[in-house]
Amino acid sequence: MSGIVQNNILRSSGTVAVSAAGLNWVDTIITGSTATVEAGNGYWVNTTSNTCTITLPSSAESGDQIVIIDYARTWGTNKIIIDSNGLNYQGNPDTFTVEYTTDGQSVNIVYSDSTKGWIPLEDDVTALEPVAPPTQRALFAYGLNGGVQSVKNLVNSSGVIATDVTGVGTARYGLGAATYGGDKAVFVFGQDGSNNVNTKNLVSNEGVVAADATGVGTARHVGAAAEYGGR
């Protein structure tokens, strides 16, 4: 005969808890306006659509623990309210209002005794959020096609090149271009068909090419460009 040996919580009353040692995380996300929770469990509470009142157990023993987490980082918009259900919360009776109103917060409460009741072991706020990668786009501009051109074609983040759009600035070819500031670009110099020009055109992070501005440096064409600094 064989089997799995598991640890079980021995409560202060001598009762062996049914669940294995450690918190049992409830799979169902709480989304309603009310919910009743049980000791030994962890809960995800999504208040995207409404405030939620969390009712604690009506009886508890020393060491009972419950964890409640802001699932969608929305407690700042729709708070949670803790109903201690006849037991004290941090020494106050359940006639006191207990609210948590901060996005990204988690509440880890442990029952002490009848005097202090439920006491937060932690009520942390996770402030860091993932930053989405920037949308990668590009554009082609200017050029030579029997004559110098002032035209541009935007390129979306999937690499699809848009149709011709009448460009802005001096028609030229053989110019240089580089990105700057992490999300903008600039076209500089070039040949307008008969002369080298000392002109620049800034490009916004939406692909809008600005009007000509007088450049700095020697007028030239077929120049090269490179990024540097890495920051």
CORWOPE-V578250 format. One record per pair of residues at least 4 apart in sequence whose C-alpha atoms are under 8 Angstrom apart, sorted by the first residue. I is the first residue (numbers start at 0). J is the second residue. Records with the same first field share a line. If there is no record, write none. Layout:
I->J ; J
//
This chain:
5->19
6->19 ; 20
7->15 ; 16 ; 17 ; 18 ; 19 ; 20
8->15 ; 16 ; 17 ; 18 ; 19 ; 20 ; 21
9->13 ; 14 ; 15 ; 16
10->14 ; 15 ; 16 ; 60 ; 61 ; 62
11->60 ; 61 ; 62
12->60
18->23 ; 39
19->23
21->39
22->39 ; 40 ; 41 ; 64 ; 65
23->39 ; 40 ; 41
24->40 ; 41 ; 42
25->40 ; 41 ; 42 ; 43
26->42
27->43
28->42 ; 43 ; 44 ; 45 ; 70
29->34 ; 42 ; 43 ; 44 ; 45
30->44 ; 45 ; 46 ; 47 ; 48 ; 49 ; 51
31->46 ; 49 ; 51
32->49 ; 50 ; 51 ; 52
33->51 ; 52 ; 53 ; 54
34->51 ; 52 ; 53 ; 54
35->53 ; 54 ; 55 ; 56
36->40 ; 53 ; 54 ; 55 ; 56 ; 65
37->55 ; 56 ; 65
38->56 ; 59 ; 63 ; 64 ; 65
39->63 ; 64 ; 65
40->64 ; 65 ; 66
41->65 ; 66 ; 67 ; 68
42->65 ; 66 ; 67 ; 68
43->67 ; 68 ; 69 ; 70
44->67 ; 68 ; 69 ; 70 ; 71
45->69 ; 70 ; 71 ; 72 ; 73
46->50 ; 51 ; 69 ; 70 ; 71 ; 73 ; 74 ; 77 ; 78 ; 79
47->71 ; 73 ; 76 ; 77
48->77
49->77
50->74 ; 77 ; 78 ; 79 ; 80
51->77 ; 78 ; 79 ; 80
52->79 ; 80 ; 81 ; 82
53->79 ; 80 ; 81 ; 82
54->81 ; 82 ; 83 ; 84
55->81 ; 82 ; 83 ; 84
56->83 ; 84
57->83 ; 84 ; 85 ; 86
58->86
59->63 ; 110
60->110 ; 111 ; 112
61->109 ; 110 ; 111 ; 112
62->109 ; 110 ; 111
63->109 ; 110
64->107 ; 108 ; 109 ; 110
65->107 ; 108 ; 109
66->105 ; 106 ; 107 ; 108
67->105 ; 106 ; 107
68->103 ; 104 ; 105 ; 106
69->73 ; 74 ; 102 ; 103 ; 104 ; 105
70->103
71->103
72->102 ; 103 ; 104
73->77 ; 78 ; 101 ; 102 ; 103
74->78 ; 79 ; 99 ; 100 ; 101 ; 102 ; 103 ; 104
75->100 ; 101 ; 102
76->100 ; 102
77->100
78->98 ; 99 ; 100 ; 101
79->98 ; 99 ; 100
80->96 ; 97 ; 98 ; 99
81->96 ; 97 ; 98
82->93 ; 96 ; 97
83->87 ; 88 ; 93 ; 117
84->93
85->92 ; 93
86->92 ; 93 ; 113 ; 116 ; 117
87->91 ; 92 ; 93 ; 113 ; 114 ; 115 ; 116 ; 117
88->92 ; 93 ; 115 ; 116 ; 117 ; 118
89->115 ; 116 ; 117 ; 118 ; 119
90->114 ; 115 ; 116 ; 117
91->95 ; 115
99->104
101->124
102->124
103->124 ; 125 ; 126
104->122 ; 123 ; 124 ; 125
105->121 ; 122 ; 123 ; 124
106->119 ; 120 ; 121 ; 122 ; 123
107->119 ; 120 ; 121 ; 122
108->117 ; 118 ; 119 ; 120 ; 121
109->117 ; 118 ; 119 ; 120
110->116 ; 117 ; 118
111->115 ; 116 ; 117 ; 118
112->116 ; 117
134->156
135->155 ; 156
136->153 ; 154 ; 155 ; 156 ; 158
137->153 ; 154 ; 155 ; 156 ; 206
138->151 ; 152 ; 153 ; 154 ; 206
139->151 ; 152 ; 153 ; 154
140->149 ; 150 ; 151 ; 152 ; 166
141->147 ; 148 ; 149 ; 150 ; 151 ; 166 ; 170 ; 171 ; 172
142->147 ; 148 ; 149 ; 150 ; 170 ; 171 ; 172 ; 173
143->147 ; 148 ; 171 ; 172
144->148
146->192
147->170 ; 171 ; 172 ; 191 ; 192
148->170 ; 171 ; 172
149->165 ; 166 ; 167 ; 168 ; 169 ; 170 ; 171
150->163 ; 164 ; 165 ; 166 ; 167
151->163 ; 164 ; 165 ; 166
152->160 ; 161 ; 162 ; 163 ; 164
153->160 ; 161 ; 162 ; 206
154->158 ; 159 ; 160 ; 161
155->159 ; 160 ; 161
166->208
167->208 ; 209 ; 210 ; 211
168->200 ; 209 ; 210 ; 211
169->191 ; 211
170->191
171->189 ; 190 ; 191 ; 192
172->189 ; 190 ; 191 ; 192 ; 220 ; 221
173->189 ; 190 ; 220 ; 221 ; 222
174->186 ; 187 ; 188 ; 189 ; 190 ; 219 ; 220 ; 221 ; 222
175->186 ; 187 ; 188 ; 189 ; 220 ; 221 ; 222 ; 223 ; 224
176->184 ; 185 ; 186 ; 187 ; 223 ; 224
177->184 ; 185 ; 186 ; 224 ; 225 ; 226
178->182 ; 183 ; 184 ; 185 ; 226
179->183 ; 184 ; 185 ; 226
182->203 ; 204
183->201 ; 202 ; 203 ; 204
184->201 ; 202 ; 203 ; 204
185->199 ; 200 ; 201 ; 202
186->199 ; 200 ; 201 ; 202
187->197 ; 198 ; 199 ; 200 ; 214
188->195 ; 196 ; 197 ; 198 ; 199 ; 214 ; 218 ; 219 ; 220 ; 222
189->195 ; 196 ; 197 ; 198 ; 218 ; 219 ; 220 ; 221 ; 222
190->194 ; 195 ; 196 ; 219 ; 220
191->195 ; 196
195->218 ; 219 ; 220
196->218 ; 219 ; 220
197->213 ; 214 ; 215 ; 216 ; 217 ; 218 ; 219
198->211 ; 212 ; 213 ; 214 ; 215 ; 218
199->211 ; 212 ; 213 ; 214
200->208 ; 209 ; 210 ; 211 ; 212
201->208 ; 209 ; 210
202->206 ; 207 ; 208 ; 209
203->207 ; 208 ; 209
//
